[in-house]
Amino acid sequence: MLAKRIIPCLDIKDGMTVKGVRFLDLRSVGDPVELAQAYAEQGADELVFLDITASHEGRKTLIDLVRRIARHINIPFTVGGGISTLQDADALLNAGADKISLNSAAVRNPRLIDDMSRGFGSQFVVVAIDAKKEVNTGEWTVTVNGGRIFTEKKLFTWATEAQERGAGEILFTSMDHDGVKEGFANEELAILSESLSIPIIASGGAGKMEHFRDAFIEGKADAALAASVFHFNEIPIPVLKDYLRTEGIVIR
């Protein structure tokens, strides 16, 4: 069994780390370079940096900030936000990113996944999917531009297509669970994990240590990503890892 991964997420707006609830009411939680360095020292397995307004504002990711963070950490580093060309990805990899995360641009131009996979290898390509459950139909609809725009794509068919086009991982964020701290969307995570052969990263809903356990056991996720519980030191990473080991979960 592959070891499960714990991944702090830095949502970046105007150069600062922010956190909201269901993608709304964002508030600043600190300097991203300091947070990144602290998480690496605490034993985080990877780090995700998402420039959450880059696509909406029609600009590129903050490369200088990526470069500064990369200098202060020694763990795998995924960067997303505003990446729409091979040149964008190449610039970020040269700035110190280990993987790139595609979201809005891939939804609008799915061939971008093929191009990135061929250009850099599937292991460098994470496809992030922000989805919300429709009350009337029960279907999970994919959104873009930081959850602002609903699309015609559905979670499971889009995730399958992303894998077929060369994605190396899927980062699934449930907009309904984001920031609510009531647990991950484990039923949907399990469907993704069982239907796909690539790793699934759970995102949205972490509030206590049991939620991580459930994401790994019930949701069958390969990694769990969280923000506020780490930013506000509600769950220290070493304590979380010790807890998961006592629950029989193989952790790095």
N, C-alpha and C positions, 0 to 999 in steps of 0.2 A: 504493500500500500504506500502510495506517495504521501509524504508528510503534508499536513494542512498548513496553510499560510495565513498569517495575520498581517493585514495591510492598512496602515493609517492613510487617510485621504486628505490632501490639502486642496480645498476648493478656493481658487484665487480670484479676487475681484479688485481691480485698482491696485494690484501689487501686494495686497494683504490677504491673509487667510480669513475666510468667512464661513458661517454656517447658518442654515435656515431650517424651516420646517416645511416639508412638501414643496421644496424649491422656492419658498417665499420667505419674506421677513428676514433677510440676511443681516447678520451682525458680525463685526470684526472680532476675531479671536486670537490674533497675534501675528508675529513676523514669521513668514514661511521658512526662512533659512534657519532660524532658531528652532522652530518646531521640527523641521526635518532632521536636524542634527540630534535633537533630543530623542526622537523616535529610533533613529539608527542606534544610538547608544543604549536604548532600553531593550533592544532585541527585536524590533520589527523586522519581518522577513522581506518586505518590499515597501515601496512608497509610491503613491499615485498623486500626481500633480494635475489638476484640471483647471484650466483658465476658463471659468464657466460663462464668461460674457464675450469671449473672443468671437464666436460664430455670430451671436446676436448683433454685435457691434461691427461685424464685417472686417475684423483685423486678425493679425497673426498672434500666435502665442508669445508671451513675454520671454524671449530667448535669453536676455541678460539675467533674468531671475532664475531660469533653468540652469544656466551656467554656474551661478553662485551657489545654488543648492547642491548641484553635483559635486562641487569642490569640497563639501562638508559631510558627505555621506559615503558609505562603502557598501550599500545594499542596492539591489535592482530598483530602477527608477523609471516609472511609466509616466509619460507626459501626453496630455490631450488638450484640445481647445483650438479651434481655428485652423486645423491641419487639413488642407485640401489639395496639396500637390506633393509629388515626390521630392521637390526641392524643400518644401516645408519640413518634411520628415527628415531629410538629410541634414538640414541645419540643426534640428533638435538633437539628432543622434551625435552630431559633431559637438554640440554644446554639453553633452554628458548624459543624455537620456539613453536608457537601455531598450525601452520599448516605446511605441507610440500608440495612442488611443484614438480611434476614429469613431465619430458619432454622427453629427448632423451631415457632414460632407459625404459620408458613406451612404447614408439614407438617400440623399439626393443623387448621388452618382455611385451606385454599387460597384462599378468596375474599378473604383479607386482601391477597393480591397484587393482585387486581383493584381493591380499594378504594384501596390505596396508589398504584397506577399512575394511577388516575383523579384522586386527590386531589392528587398532587404531580408527576405525569409519570413515564413509564417510566424516564427517564434517572436518576431519583433512587432507583430500586429495584433493589438487588442481591439475588439469591436465593442464599444460601450453602447448599451441599449437602455434608454430611459422610457419606461412604459407605465401606463395607468390603466386600471381595470374599469371597463365600461359598466355602469350600473345596470343598464337595460339588457345587455347581451352577455355579460360576463367575460367578454373577450378583452385581451390586453392590447391596447393600442400604443404604438411607438410614437414618441414625440421627438421634436428637434428644438434647437435654439434654447437649451436649458429648460426644457419642458414647456416652452411658451406656445409651440405650434404642434397641433396634432396632425398625424399623417394617415395614409391609408394602410400602412404596413402593420402587421400583427406580430406580437412578440415571438411566437414559436416558429412561424414560417420565416421571419426575418433572420432569426438566429441560425436556422438551418441553412439559409442561403449564404449567410456570412461565413459559416464554416466551409461550405462548398467552394466559396470564392477564395479561401486561403487564410481566414482568420485563425490565429493561434490560440486565442482565448476569448471568452465572452464575459463582459462585465455587466451584469444585469442589476439595474437600480429600479426598485418599485417606488414610484412617486407617492403612492398611497402610504407607504411605510416610512418614507424618508423623514428623519428627525423626530418621529413620533415615539421612538424607543419602546415599541411593543413587540419587537421581534421581526425577523426577516420573512419574506414571502416564500416560505419553505415548500409549499405545494408546487409552486411554479418553478422553483429552483430544482426540485426533484425531477420534474418533467424535462427540464433542460438537460440536467445531468444524465438522465437515462436515454435521451434521444440523440445526444451529441457525443462525439468522441474527444472533444477538446475540453480543457479545463473551464470551469464555471466559477466566476467570482461573485459572491453574494454582496449586495449593497443595499442599504436602506432599512433601518429599523433596529439597530443595535442599541440596547438600553441596559442590559445586564449580562453577566458572563454566561448564563444559561442560554441566552439567545445565540451566542456563537456556537455552543455545543449543539443546539437544535439545527442550526444551519448546516453543520457538518454531518450530523446523524440523520435528521429527517430530510433536510434539503439536499443532502449528498453533494454539497458544494466542495470545491477544491481549495477555496480561499474565502476569507471573509474580510470585507472592507468596512471601516467605520471612521467617523470623524469626531463628533462632539464628545463621545465617552472618553476618547483619548485626549482631545484638546483641553478638556476641563479636568483631566486626571480622575475621572469617575471610575475608570477601570485601568489601572497601570498594566502595561503590556506584560511584564514578568509575572505578575499575579495571575493574569488571564491565562498565560501559557501553563503555569503550574496547575491551575484548576482544570484545564482541558486534559492535561496528562492524567490527572486523577480520575477523569471520566473515561479513560481508555482511548483517547484520541491521539493519534500519532501527530506530533507537532514538532516543528523545527527547533 
